[in-house]
């Protein structure tokens, strides 16, 4: 699904993407070309973020159930 983003630092500039990967690739290129990061570090970050997102989406029910139990469980008695 195509989407567009505007730039807070360049008024009037709008970038249009057809996939999230396009945005990620452009972001990695910008960081590498500006000398902020190395390509391998940014690509590792994208892989990590993708894996975390996948885990959360696959385990949402279990993760939310565990949080609900923790929130509704009585506080331990402290003398």
Order of alpha helices (4+ residues) and beta strands (2+ residues): beta-beta-alpha-alpha-alpha
